């Protein structure tokens, strides 16, 4: 799903999770925090649907609450 129009807001919100950003930097170096990781993943998904940034979803099939039909474009 194309997220180009909300990517900047998503990146800003991700930085509110300081402990997660710190954990990424501790594991991968100061230049690779949460936003660079998120950007790499969303650009990779974007290639799959001709967008700059995208996300992929699939239903979690537990307890029969989610039906197996497609609801996303």
PQR file with spaces between the fields and no chain letter, atoms N, CA, C, O and H, PARSE charges and radii, in Angstrom:
ATOM       1  N    UNK     1       0.839   -1.155    0.000 -0.4000 1.5000
ATOM       2  CA   UNK     1       0.000    0.000    0.000 -0.0000 2.0000
ATOM       3  C    UNK     1       0.897    1.235    0.000  0.5500 1.7000
ATOM       4  O    UNK     1       1.798    1.359    0.829 -0.5500 1.4000
ATOM       5  N    UNK     2       0.644    2.133   -0.926 -0.4000 1.5000
ATOM       6  CA   UNK     2       1.402    3.366   -1.075 -0.0000 2.0000
ATOM       7  C    UNK     2       1.235    4.246    0.171  0.5500 1.7000
ATOM       8  O    UNK     2       0.112    4.535    0.585 -0.5500 1.4000
ATOM       9  H    UNK     2      -0.088    2.032   -1.599  0.4000 1.0000
ATOM      10  N    UNK     3       2.361    4.670    0.765 -0.4000 1.5000
ATOM      11  CA   UNK     3       2.304    5.558    1.931 -0.0000 2.0000
ATOM      12  C    UNK     3       3.048    6.864    1.671  0.5500 1.7000
ATOM      13  O    UNK     3       3.417    7.563    2.614 -0.5500 1.4000
ATOM      14  H    UNK     3       3.273    4.435    0.429  0.4000 1.0000
ATOM      15  N    UNK     4       3.271    7.200    0.397 -0.4000 1.5000
ATOM      16  CA   UNK     4       4.015    8.416    0.068 -0.0000 2.0000
ATOM      17  C    UNK     4       3.457    9.659    0.754  0.5500 1.7000
ATOM      18  O    UNK     4       4.217   10.484    1.261 -0.5500 1.4000
ATOM      19  H    UNK     4       2.971    6.632   -0.369  0.4000 1.0000
ATOM      20  N    UNK     5       2.140    9.793    0.770 -0.4000 1.5000
ATOM      21  CA   UNK     5       1.533   11.013    1.307 -0.0000 2.0000
ATOM      22  C    UNK     5       1.600   11.108    2.831  0.5500 1.7000
ATOM      23  O    UNK     5       1.347   12.179    3.382 -0.5500 1.4000
ATOM      24  H    UNK     5       1.523    9.122    0.358  0.4000 1.0000
ATOM      25  N    UNK     6       1.926   10.036    3.517 -0.4000 1.5000
ATOM      26  CA   UNK     6       2.007   10.070    4.985 -0.0000 2.0000
ATOM      27  C    UNK     6       3.390    9.696    5.514  0.5500 1.7000
ATOM      28  O    UNK     6       3.582    9.599    6.726 -0.5500 1.4000
ATOM      29  H    UNK     6       2.132    9.166    3.070  0.4000 1.0000
ATOM      30  N    UNK     7       4.352    9.487    4.619 -0.4000 1.5000
ATOM      31  CA   UNK     7       5.666    9.025    5.047 -0.0000 2.0000
ATOM      32  C    UNK     7       6.342    9.991    6.021  0.5500 1.7000
ATOM      33  O    UNK     7       6.861    9.554    7.048 -0.5500 1.4000
ATOM      34  H    UNK     7       4.196    9.566    3.634  0.4000 1.0000
ATOM      35  N    UNK     8       6.349   11.272    5.728 -0.4000 1.5000
ATOM      36  CA   UNK     8       7.032   12.240    6.600 -0.0000 2.0000
ATOM      37  C    UNK     8       6.418   12.253    8.007  0.5500 1.7000
ATOM      38  O    UNK     8       7.141   12.317    9.001 -0.5500 1.4000
ATOM      39  H    UNK     8       5.927   11.627    4.894  0.4000 1.0000
ATOM      40  N    UNK     9       5.106   12.192    8.085 -0.4000 1.5000
ATOM      41  CA   UNK     9       4.438   12.154    9.388 -0.0000 2.0000
ATOM      42  C    UNK     9       4.785   10.853   10.117  0.5500 1.7000
ATOM      43  O    UNK     9       5.013   10.857   11.327 -0.5500 1.4000
ATOM      44  H    UNK     9       4.518   12.139    7.278  0.4000 1.0000
ATOM      45  N    UNK    10       4.823    9.756    9.388 -0.4000 1.5000
ATOM      46  CA   UNK    10       5.162    8.462    9.980 -0.0000 2.0000
ATOM      47  C    UNK    10       6.588    8.487   10.542  0.5500 1.7000
ATOM      48  O    UNK    10       6.838    7.959   11.625 -0.5500 1.4000
ATOM      49  H    UNK    10       4.637    9.753    8.405  0.4000 1.0000
ATOM      50  N    UNK    11       7.517    9.096    9.811 -0.4000 1.5000
ATOM      51  CA   UNK    11       8.905    9.197   10.274 -0.0000 2.0000
ATOM      52  C    UNK    11       8.988   10.050   11.533  0.5500 1.7000
ATOM      53  O    UNK    11       9.715    9.711   12.467 -0.5500 1.4000
ATOM      54  H    UNK    11       7.314    9.525    8.930  0.4000 1.0000
ATOM      55  N    UNK    12       8.247   11.154   11.560 -0.4000 1.5000
ATOM      56  CA   UNK    12       8.241   12.033   12.734 -0.0000 2.0000
ATOM      57  C    UNK    12       7.673   11.294   13.951  0.5500 1.7000
ATOM      58  O    UNK    12       8.206   11.413   15.054 -0.5500 1.4000
ATOM      59  H    UNK    12       7.657   11.429   10.801  0.4000 1.0000
ATOM      60  N    UNK    13       6.611   10.546   13.753 -0.4000 1.5000
ATOM      61  CA   UNK    13       6.013    9.787   14.852 -0.0000 2.0000
ATOM      62  C    UNK    13       6.934    8.665   15.330  0.5500 1.7000
ATOM      63  O    UNK    13       6.990    8.373   16.524 -0.5500 1.4000
ATOM      64  H    UNK    13       6.178   10.449   12.857  0.4000 1.0000
ATOM      65  N    UNK    14       7.652    8.039   14.403 -0.4000 1.5000
ATOM      66  CA   UNK    14       8.570    6.959   14.784 -0.0000 2.0000
ATOM      67  C    UNK    14       9.648    7.463   15.738  0.5500 1.7000
ATOM      68  O    UNK    14      10.079    6.738   16.635 -0.5500 1.4000
ATOM      69  H    UNK    14       7.607    8.276   13.433  0.4000 1.0000
ATOM      70  N    UNK    15      10.080    8.704   15.542 -0.4000 1.5000
ATOM      71  CA   UNK    15      11.124    9.257   16.405 -0.0000 2.0000
ATOM      72  C    UNK    15      10.636    9.518   17.820  0.5500 1.7000
ATOM      73  O    UNK    15      11.442    9.758   18.718 -0.5500 1.4000
ATOM      74  H    UNK    15       9.729    9.293   14.813  0.4000 1.0000
ATOM      75  N    UNK    16       9.343    9.475   18.025 -0.4000 1.5000
ATOM      76  CA   UNK    16       8.815    9.613   19.387 -0.0000 2.0000
ATOM      77  C    UNK    16       9.128    8.378   20.223  0.5500 1.7000
ATOM      78  O    UNK    16       9.048    8.425   21.451 -0.5500 1.4000
ATOM      79  H    UNK    16       8.688    9.281   17.294  0.4000 1.0000
ATOM      80  N    UNK    17       9.480    7.280   19.574 -0.4000 1.5000
ATOM      81  CA   UNK    17       9.867    6.044   20.262 -0.0000 2.0000
ATOM      82  C    UNK    17      11.385    6.059   20.463  0.5500 1.7000
ATOM      83  O    UNK    17      12.110    5.260   19.871 -0.5500 1.4000
ATOM      84  H    UNK    17       9.544    7.241   18.577  0.4000 1.0000
ATOM      85  N    UNK    18      11.845    6.974   21.300 -0.4000 1.5000
ATOM      86  CA   UNK    18      13.277    7.200   21.490 -0.0000 2.0000
ATOM      87  C    UNK    18      14.031    5.932   21.888  0.5500 1.7000
ATOM      88  O    UNK    18      15.137    5.690   21.406 -0.5500 1.4000
ATOM      89  H    UNK    18      11.256    7.624   21.781  0.4000 1.0000
ATOM      90  N    UNK    19      13.438    5.127   22.761 -0.4000 1.5000
ATOM      91  CA   UNK    19      14.142    3.914   23.206 -0.0000 2.0000
ATOM      92  C    UNK    19      14.378    2.955   22.038  0.5500 1.7000
ATOM      93  O    UNK    19      15.414    2.293   21.981 -0.5500 1.4000
ATOM      94  H    UNK    19      12.539    5.323   23.153  0.4000 1.0000
ATOM      95  N    UNK    20      13.428    2.879   21.113 -0.4000 1.5000
ATOM      96  CA   UNK    20      13.608    2.004   19.956 -0.0000 2.0000
ATOM      97  C    UNK    20      14.673    2.573   19.021  0.5500 1.7000
ATOM      98  O    UNK    20      15.497    1.829   18.489 -0.5500 1.4000
ATOM      99  H    UNK    20      12.586    3.417   21.160  0.4000 1.0000
ATOM     100  N    UNK    21      14.653    3.903   18.821 -0.4000 1.5000
ATOM     101  CA   UNK    21      15.673    4.532   17.991 -0.0000 2.0000
ATOM     102  C    UNK    21      17.051    4.314   18.603  0.5500 1.7000
ATOM     103  O    UNK    21      18.007    4.002   17.893 -0.5500 1.4000
ATOM     104  H    UNK    21      13.984    4.506   19.253  0.4000 1.0000
ATOM     105  N    UNK    22      17.154    4.478   19.914 -0.4000 1.5000
ATOM     106  CA   UNK    22      18.427    4.244   20.613 -0.0000 2.0000
ATOM     107  C    UNK    22      18.881    2.795   20.466  0.5500 1.7000
ATOM     108  O    UNK    22      20.071    2.528   20.300 -0.5500 1.4000
ATOM     109  H    UNK    22      16.377    4.732   20.490  0.4000 1.0000
ATOM     110  N    UNK    23      17.933    1.858   20.528 -0.4000 1.5000
ATOM     111  CA   UNK    23      18.278    0.442   20.393 -0.0000 2.0000
ATOM     112  C    UNK    23      18.805    0.138   18.995  0.5500 1.7000
ATOM     113  O    UNK    23      19.770   -0.612   18.851 -0.5500 1.4000
ATOM     114  H    UNK    23      16.966    2.074   20.663  0.4000 1.0000
ATOM     115  N    UNK    24      18.189    0.707   17.966 -0.4000 1.5000
ATOM     116  CA   UNK    24      18.688    0.521   16.600 -0.0000 2.0000
ATOM     117  C    UNK    24      20.100    1.064   16.473  0.5500 1.7000
ATOM     118  O    UNK    24      20.973    0.412   15.901 -0.5500 1.4000
ATOM     119  H    UNK    24      17.405    1.317   18.082  0.4000 1.0000
ATOM     120  N    UNK    25      20.324    2.263   17.011 -0.4000 1.5000
ATOM     121  CA   UNK    25      21.649    2.872   16.913 -0.0000 2.0000
ATOM     122  C    UNK    25      22.694    2.066   17.685  0.5500 1.7000
ATOM     123  O    UNK    25      23.836    1.949   17.240 -0.5500 1.4000
ATOM     124  H    UNK    25      19.615    2.792   17.476  0.4000 1.0000
ATOM     125  N    UNK    26      22.312    1.512   18.835 -0.4000 1.5000
ATOM     126  CA   UNK    26      23.237    0.686   19.608 -0.0000 2.0000
ATOM     127  C    UNK    26      23.599   -0.590   18.848  0.5500 1.7000
ATOM     128  O    UNK    26      24.734   -1.061   18.914 -0.5500 1.4000
ATOM     129  H    UNK    26      21.384    1.607   19.196  0.4000 1.0000
ATOM     130  N    UNK    27      22.635   -1.136   18.136 -0.4000 1.5000
ATOM     131  CA   UNK    27      22.864   -2.391   17.415 -0.0000 2.0000
ATOM     132  C    UNK    27      23.566   -2.190   16.076  0.5500 1.7000
ATOM     133  O    UNK    27      24.402   -3.003   15.681 -0.5500 1.4000
ATOM     134  H    UNK    27      21.712   -0.753   18.082  0.4000 1.0000
ATOM     135  N    UNK    28      23.220   -1.091   15.368 -0.4000 1.5000
ATOM     136  CA   UNK    28      23.688   -0.939   13.985 -0.0000 2.0000
ATOM     137  C    UNK    28      24.566    0.272   13.745  0.5500 1.7000
ATOM     138  O    UNK    28      25.028    0.476   12.622 -0.5500 1.4000
ATOM     139  H    UNK    28      22.540   -0.431   15.689  0.4000 1.0000
ATOM     140  N    UNK    29      24.811    1.077   14.759 -0.4000 1.5000
ATOM     141  CA   UNK    29      25.652    2.266   14.609 -0.0000 2.0000
ATOM     142  C    UNK    29      24.823    3.538   14.629  0.5500 1.7000
ATOM     143  O    UNK    29      23.628    3.529   14.333 -0.5500 1.4000
ATOM     144  H    UNK    29      24.436    0.912   15.671  0.4000 1.0000
ATOM     145  N    UNK    30      25.484    4.629   14.983 -0.4000 1.5000
ATOM     146  CA   UNK    30      24.780    5.903   15.154 -0.0000 2.0000
ATOM     147  C    UNK    30      24.113    6.426   13.885  0.5500 1.7000
ATOM     148  O    UNK    30      23.195    7.242   13.972 -0.5500 1.4000
ATOM     149  H    UNK    30      26.455    4.636   15.223  0.4000 1.0000
ATOM     150  N    UNK    31      24.546    5.983   12.719 -0.4000 1.5000
ATOM     151  CA   UNK    31      23.962    6.450   11.458 -0.0000 2.0000
ATOM     152  C    UNK    31      22.754    5.644   11.017  0.5500 1.7000
ATOM     153  O    UNK    31      22.143    5.968    9.999 -0.5500 1.4000
ATOM     154  H    UNK    31      25.292    5.320   12.648  0.4000 1.0000
ATOM     155  N    UNK    32      22.393    4.597   11.760 -0.4000 1.5000
ATOM     156  CA   UNK    32      21.297    3.731   11.318 -0.0000 2.0000
ATOM     157  C    UNK    32      20.286    3.551   12.444  0.5500 1.7000
ATOM     158  O    UNK    32      20.243    2.520   13.115 -0.5500 1.4000
ATOM     159  H    UNK    32      22.890    4.334   12.587  0.4000 1.0000
ATOM     160  N    UNK    33      19.477    4.589   12.627 -0.4000 1.5000
ATOM     161  CA   UNK    33      18.429    4.541   13.636 -0.0000 2.0000
ATOM     162  C    UNK    33      17.133    4.004   13.060  0.5500 1.7000
ATOM     163  O    UNK    33      17.119    3.376   12.002 -0.5500 1.4000
ATOM     164  H    UNK    33      19.512    5.426   12.082  0.4000 1.0000
ATOM     165  N    UNK    34      16.068    4.256   13.758 -0.4000 1.5000
ATOM     166  CA   UNK    34      14.750    3.747   13.389 -0.0000 2.0000
ATOM     167  C    UNK    34      14.266    4.293   12.049  0.5500 1.7000
ATOM     168  O    UNK    34      13.744    3.536   11.232 -0.5500 1.4000
ATOM     169  H    UNK    34      16.080    4.767   14.618  0.4000 1.0000
ATOM     170  N    UNK    35      14.431    5.596   11.809 -0.4000 1.5000
ATOM     171  CA   UNK    35      13.931    6.188   10.562 -0.0000 2.0000
ATOM     172  C    UNK    35      14.700    5.684    9.337  0.5500 1.7000
ATOM     173  O    UNK    35      14.060    5.349    8.340 -0.5500 1.4000
ATOM     174  H    UNK    35      14.855    6.211   12.473  0.4000 1.0000
ATOM     175  N    UNK    36      16.022    5.614    9.355 -0.4000 1.5000
ATOM     176  CA   UNK    36      16.700    5.043    8.189 -0.0000 2.0000
ATOM     177  C    UNK    36      16.280    3.588    7.917  0.5500 1.7000
ATOM     178  O    UNK    36      16.134    3.192    6.761 -0.5500 1.4000
ATOM     179  H    UNK    36      16.541    5.887   10.165  0.4000 1.0000
ATOM     180  N    UNK    37      16.089    2.802    8.971 -0.4000 1.5000
ATOM     181  CA   UNK    37      15.616    1.427    8.777 -0.0000 2.0000
ATOM     182  C    UNK    37      14.223    1.427    8.162  0.5500 1.7000
ATOM     183  O    UNK    37      13.960    0.707    7.199 -0.5500 1.4000
ATOM     184  H    UNK    37      16.208    3.124    9.910  0.4000 1.0000
ATOM     185  N    UNK    38      13.325    2.244    8.730 -0.4000 1.5000
ATOM     186  CA   UNK    38      11.958    2.325    8.217 -0.0000 2.0000
ATOM     187  C    UNK    38      11.970    2.762    6.745  0.5500 1.7000
ATOM     188  O    UNK    38      11.206    2.241    5.932 -0.5500 1.4000
ATOM     189  H    UNK    38      13.538    2.828    9.513  0.4000 1.0000
ATOM     190  N    UNK    39      12.825    3.703    6.418 -0.4000 1.5000
ATOM     191  CA   UNK    39      12.922    4.189    5.048 -0.0000 2.0000
ATOM     192  C    UNK    39      13.408    3.095    4.093  0.5500 1.7000
ATOM     193  O    UNK    39      12.879    2.947    2.991 -0.5500 1.4000
ATOM     194  H    UNK    39      13.446    4.126    7.079  0.4000 1.0000
ATOM     195  N    UNK    40      14.404    2.338    4.517 -0.4000 1.5000
ATOM     196  CA   UNK    40      14.899    1.238    3.674 -0.0000 2.0000
ATOM     197  C    UNK    40      13.795    0.226    3.387  0.5500 1.7000
ATOM     198  O    UNK    40      13.629   -0.209    2.247 -0.5500 1.4000
ATOM     199  H    UNK    40      14.834    2.458    5.412  0.4000 1.0000
ATOM     200  N    UNK    41      13.046   -0.145    4.413 -0.4000 1.5000
ATOM     201  CA   UNK    41      11.971   -1.125    4.248 -0.0000 2.0000
ATOM     202  C    UNK    41      10.857   -0.567    3.372  0.5500 1.7000
ATOM     203  O    UNK    41      10.380   -1.253    2.468 -0.5500 1.4000
ATOM     204  H    UNK    41      13.181    0.209    5.339  0.4000 1.0000
ATOM     205  N    UNK    42      10.440    0.663    3.627 -0.4000 1.5000
ATOM     206  CA   UNK    42       9.324    1.232    2.862 -0.0000 2.0000
ATOM     207  C    UNK    42       9.713    1.506    1.410  0.5500 1.7000
ATOM     208  O    UNK    42       8.867    1.403    0.521 -0.5500 1.4000
ATOM     209  H    UNK    42      10.828    1.221    4.361  0.4000 1.0000
ATOM     210  N    UNK    43      10.973    1.853    1.151 -0.4000 1.5000
ATOM     211  CA   UNK    43      11.409    2.025   -0.254 -0.0000 2.0000
ATOM     212  C    UNK    43      11.424    0.686   -0.970  0.5500 1.7000
ATOM     213  O    UNK    43      11.050    0.598   -2.139 -0.5500 1.4000
ATOM     214  H    UNK    43      11.660    1.937    1.873  0.4000 1.0000
ATOM     215  N    UNK    44      11.857   -0.360   -0.267 -0.4000 1.5000
ATOM     216  CA   UNK    44      11.852   -1.697   -0.860 -0.0000 2.0000
ATOM     217  C    UNK    44      10.438   -2.122   -1.235  0.5500 1.7000
ATOM     218  O    UNK    44      10.216   -2.649   -2.325 -0.5500 1.4000
ATOM     219  H    UNK    44      12.161   -0.288    0.683  0.4000 1.0000
ATOM     220  N    UNK    45       9.476   -1.894   -0.332 -0.4000 1.5000
ATOM     221  CA   UNK    45       8.074   -2.201   -0.636 -0.0000 2.0000
ATOM     222  C    UNK    45       7.540   -1.289   -1.733  0.5500 1.7000
ATOM     223  O    UNK    45       6.709   -1.708   -2.538 -0.5500 1.4000
ATOM     224  H    UNK    45       9.656   -1.466    0.553  0.4000 1.0000
ATOM     225  N    UNK    46       8.014   -0.039   -1.770 -0.4000 1.5000
ATOM     226  CA   UNK    46       7.586    0.892   -2.805 -0.0000 2.0000
ATOM     227  C    UNK    46       7.936    0.414   -4.199  0.5500 1.7000
ATOM     228  O    UNK    46       7.165    0.609   -5.139 -0.5500 1.4000
ATOM     229  H    UNK    46       8.689    0.301   -1.115  0.4000 1.0000
ATOM     230  N    UNK    47       9.094   -0.211   -4.337 -0.4000 1.5000
ATOM     231  CA   UNK    47       9.494   -0.766   -5.635 -0.0000 2.0000
ATOM     232  C    UNK    47       8.461   -1.778   -6.119  0.5500 1.7000
ATOM     233  O    UNK    47       8.213   -1.885   -7.320 -0.5500 1.4000
ATOM     234  H    UNK    47       9.720   -0.370   -3.573  0.4000 1.0000
ATOM     235  N    UNK    48       7.865   -2.510   -5.204 -0.4000 1.5000
ATOM     236  CA   UNK    48       6.896   -3.547   -5.559 -0.0000 2.0000
ATOM     237  C    UNK    48       5.563   -2.988   -6.049  0.5500 1.7000
ATOM     238  O    UNK    48       4.805   -3.695   -6.714 -0.5500 1.4000
ATOM     239  H    UNK    48       8.067   -2.423   -4.228  0.4000 1.0000
ATOM     240  N    UNK    49       5.266   -1.719   -5.725 -0.4000 1.5000
ATOM     241  CA   UNK    49       3.969   -1.170   -6.156 -0.0000 2.0000
ATOM     242  C    UNK    49       4.107    0.195   -6.823  0.5500 1.7000
ATOM     243  O    UNK    49       3.161    0.984   -6.829 -0.5500 1.4000
ATOM     244  H    UNK    49       5.881   -1.145   -5.185  0.4000 1.0000
ATOM     245  N    UNK    50       5.282    0.474   -7.384 -0.4000 1.5000
ATOM     246  CA   UNK    50       5.533    1.711   -8.134 -0.0000 2.0000
ATOM     247  C    UNK    50       5.267    2.965   -7.296  0.5500 1.7000
ATOM     248  O    UNK    50       4.654    3.918   -7.776 -0.5500 1.4000
ATOM     249  H    UNK    50       6.050   -0.167   -7.379  0.4000 1.0000
ATOM     250  N    UNK    51       5.728    2.959   -6.053 -0.4000 1.5000
ATOM     251  CA   UNK    51       5.613    4.122   -5.166 -0.0000 2.0000
ATOM     252  C    UNK    51       6.989    4.385   -4.568  0.5500 1.7000
ATOM     253  O    UNK    51       7.863    3.519   -4.591 -0.5500 1.4000
ATOM     254  H    UNK    51       6.227    2.185   -5.663  0.4000 1.0000
ATOM     255  N    UNK    52       7.170    5.580   -4.035 -0.4000 1.5000
ATOM     256  CA   UNK    52       8.437    5.873   -3.368 -0.0000 2.0000
ATOM     257  C    UNK    52       8.531    5.126   -2.044  0.5500 1.7000
ATOM     258  O    UNK    52       9.580    4.581   -1.700 -0.5500 1.4000
ATOM     259  H    UNK    52       6.459    6.284   -4.016  0.4000 1.0000
ATOM     260  N    UNK    53       7.423    5.106   -1.302 -0.4000 1.5000
ATOM     261  CA   UNK    53       7.356    4.393   -0.024 -0.0000 2.0000
ATOM     262  C    UNK    53       6.049    3.606    0.041  0.5500 1.7000
ATOM     263  O    UNK    53       5.007    4.096   -0.393 -0.5500 1.4000
ATOM     264  H    UNK    53       6.571    5.549   -1.581  0.4000 1.0000
ATOM     265  N    UNK    54       6.100    2.394    0.580 -0.4000 1.5000
ATOM     266  CA   UNK    54       4.891    1.572    0.705 -0.0000 2.0000
ATOM     267  C    UNK    54       5.035    0.640    1.897  0.5500 1.7000
ATOM     268  O    UNK    54       6.129    0.441    2.425 -0.5500 1.4000
ATOM     269  H    UNK    54       6.946    1.995    0.932  0.4000 1.0000
ATOM     270  N    UNK    55       3.904    0.073    2.308 -0.4000 1.5000
ATOM     271  CA   UNK    55       3.875   -0.941    3.366 -0.0000 2.0000
ATOM     272  C    UNK    55       3.078   -2.127    2.858  0.5500 1.7000
ATOM     273  O    UNK    55       2.196   -1.985    2.011 -0.5500 1.4000
ATOM     274  H    UNK    55       3.016    0.235    1.879  0.4000 1.0000
ATOM     275  N    UNK    56       3.398   -3.292    3.382 -0.4000 1.5000
ATOM     276  CA   UNK    56       2.677   -4.511    3.015 -0.0000 2.0000
ATOM     277  C    UNK    56       1.924   -5.024    4.236  0.5500 1.7000
ATOM     278  O    UNK    56       2.393   -4.906    5.368 -0.5500 1.4000
ATOM     279  H    UNK    56       4.114   -3.407    4.070  0.4000 1.0000
ATOM     280  N    UNK    57       0.765   -5.586    3.990 -0.4000 1.5000
ATOM     281  CA   UNK    57      -0.068   -6.107    5.063 -0.0000 2.0000
ATOM     282  C    UNK    57      -0.572   -7.491    4.687  0.5500 1.7000
ATOM     283  O    UNK    57      -0.684   -7.822    3.506 -0.5500 1.4000
ATOM     284  H    UNK    57       0.384   -5.682    3.070  0.4000 1.0000
ATOM     285  N    UNK    58      -0.869   -8.279    5.677 -0.4000 1.5000
ATOM     286  CA   UNK    58      -1.558   -9.541    5.465 -0.0000 2.0000
ATOM     287  C    UNK    58      -2.403   -9.813    6.708  0.5500 1.7000
ATOM     288  O    UNK    58      -2.038   -9.407    7.811 -0.5500 1.4000
ATOM     289  H    UNK    58      -0.778   -8.010    6.636  0.4000 1.0000
ATOM     290  N    UNK    59      -3.514  -10.491    6.529 -0.4000 1.5000
ATOM     291  CA   UNK    59      -4.381  -10.728    7.690 -0.0000 2.0000
ATOM     292  C    UNK    59      -3.740  -11.701    8.679  0.5500 1.7000
ATOM     293  O    UNK    59      -3.039  -12.635    8.290 -0.5500 1.4000
ATOM     294  H    UNK    59      -3.810  -10.821    5.633  0.4000 1.0000
ATOM     295  N    UNK    60      -3.992  -11.466    9.938 -0.4000 1.5000
ATOM     296  CA   UNK    60      -3.566  -12.377   10.995 -0.0000 2.0000
ATOM     297  C    UNK    60      -4.726  -13.331   11.240  0.5500 1.7000
ATOM     298  O    UNK    60      -5.752  -12.945   11.801 -0.5500 1.4000
ATOM     299  H    UNK    60      -4.561  -10.708   10.254  0.4000 1.0000
ATOM     300  N    UNK    61      -4.560  -14.552   10.825 -0.4000 1.5000
ATOM     301  CA   UNK    61      -5.649  -15.522   10.871 -0.0000 2.0000
ATOM     302  C    UNK    61      -5.668  -16.238   12.228  0.5500 1.7000
ATOM     303  O    UNK    61      -5.135  -17.338   12.366 -0.5500 1.4000
ATOM     304  H    UNK    61      -3.727  -14.865   10.369  0.4000 1.0000
ATOM     305  N    UNK    62      -6.283  -15.605   13.215 -0.4000 1.5000
ATOM     306  CA   UNK    62      -6.403  -16.212   14.534 -0.0000 2.0000
ATOM     307  C    UNK    62      -7.845  -16.173   15.000  0.5500 1.7000
ATOM     308  O    UNK    62      -8.550  -15.183   14.804 -0.5500 1.4000
ATOM     309  H    UNK    62      -6.716  -14.711   13.103  0.4000 1.0000
ATOM     310  N    UNK    63      -8.257  -17.221   15.595 -0.4000 1.5000
ATOM     311  CA   UNK    63      -9.573  -17.313   16.210 -0.0000 2.0000
ATOM     312  C    UNK    63     -10.733  -16.982   15.277  0.5500 1.7000
ATOM     313  O    UNK    63     -11.846  -16.741   15.745 -0.5500 1.4000
ATOM     314  H    UNK    63      -7.684  -18.025   15.754  0.4000 1.0000
ATOM     315  N    UNK    64     -10.497  -16.966   13.980 -0.4000 1.5000
ATOM     316  CA   UNK    64     -11.577  -16.748   13.035 -0.0000 2.0000
ATOM     317  C    UNK    64     -12.109  -15.327   12.970  0.5500 1.7000
ATOM     318  O    UNK    64     -13.120  -15.081   12.312 -0.5500 1.4000
ATOM     319  H    UNK    64      -9.593  -17.161   13.600  0.4000 1.0000
ATOM     320  N    UNK    65     -11.447  -14.380   13.641 -0.4000 1.5000
ATOM     321  CA   UNK    65     -11.935  -13.005   13.632 -0.0000 2.0000
ATOM     322  C    UNK    65     -11.706  -12.308   12.294  0.5500 1.7000
ATOM     323  O    UNK    65     -12.506  -11.463   11.891 -0.5500 1.4000
ATOM     324  H    UNK    65     -10.626  -14.580   14.175  0.4000 1.0000
ATOM     325  N    UNK    66     -10.623  -12.654   11.607 -0.4000 1.5000
ATOM     326  CA   UNK    66     -10.300  -12.015   10.336 -0.0000 2.0000
ATOM     327  C    UNK    66     -10.644  -12.978    9.212  0.5500 1.7000
ATOM     328  O    UNK    66     -10.223  -14.134    9.208 -0.5500 1.4000
ATOM     329  H    UNK    66      -9.973  -13.341   11.934  0.4000 1.0000
ATOM     330  N    UNK    67     -11.411  -12.480    8.267 -0.4000 1.5000
ATOM     331  CA   UNK    67     -11.804  -13.321    7.123 -0.0000 2.0000
ATOM     332  C    UNK    67     -10.687  -13.304    6.093  0.5500 1.7000
ATOM     333  O    UNK    67      -9.914  -12.348    6.026 -0.5500 1.4000
ATOM     334  H    UNK    67     -11.753  -11.541    8.269  0.4000 1.0000
ATOM     335  N    UNK    68     -10.601  -14.329    5.313 -0.4000 1.5000
ATOM     336  CA   UNK    68      -9.524  -14.510    4.348 -0.0000 2.0000
ATOM     337  C    UNK    68      -9.723  -13.802    3.020  0.5500 1.7000
ATOM     338  O    UNK    68      -9.095  -14.201    2.039 -0.5500 1.4000
ATOM     339  H    UNK    68     -11.228  -15.106    5.368  0.4000 1.0000
ATOM     340  N    UNK    69     -10.545  -12.793    2.931 -0.4000 1.5000
ATOM     341  CA   UNK    69     -10.722  -12.092    1.658 -0.0000 2.0000
ATOM     342  C    UNK    69      -9.922  -10.804    1.671  0.5500 1.7000
ATOM     343  O    UNK    69      -9.621  -10.251    2.730 -0.5500 1.4000
ATOM     344  H    UNK    69     -11.055  -12.469    3.728  0.4000 1.0000
ATOM     345  N    UNK    70      -9.582  -10.337    0.484 -0.4000 1.5000
ATOM     346  CA   UNK    70      -8.755   -9.146    0.345 -0.0000 2.0000
ATOM     347  C    UNK    70      -9.578   -7.888    0.607  0.5500 1.7000
ATOM     348  O    UNK    70     -10.662   -7.723    0.047 -0.5500 1.4000
ATOM     349  H    UNK    70      -9.826  -10.787   -0.376  0.4000 1.0000
ATOM     350  N    UNK    71      -9.064   -7.006    1.454 -0.4000 1.5000
ATOM     351  CA   UNK    71      -9.730   -5.735    1.696 -0.0000 2.0000
ATOM     352  C    UNK    71      -8.871   -4.542    1.260  0.5500 1.7000
ATOM     353  O    UNK    71      -9.343   -3.406    1.252 -0.5500 1.4000
ATOM     354  H    UNK    71      -8.184   -7.140    1.909  0.4000 1.0000
ATOM     355  N    UNK    72      -7.627   -4.801    0.903 -0.4000 1.5000
ATOM     356  CA   UNK    72      -6.741   -3.746    0.448 -0.0000 2.0000
ATOM     357  C    UNK    72      -6.583   -3.825   -1.068  0.5500 1.7000
ATOM     358  O    UNK    72      -6.690   -4.900   -1.658 -0.5500 1.4000
ATOM     359  H    UNK    72      -7.244   -5.724    0.909  0.4000 1.0000
ATOM     360  N    UNK    73      -6.328   -2.672   -1.692 -0.4000 1.5000
ATOM     361  CA   UNK    73      -6.155   -2.683   -3.163 -0.0000 2.0000
ATOM     362  C    UNK    73      -4.949   -3.462   -3.597  0.5500 1.7000
ATOM     363  O    UNK    73      -4.676   -3.560   -4.793 -0.5500 1.4000
ATOM     364  H    UNK    73      -6.241   -1.799   -1.213  0.4000 1.0000
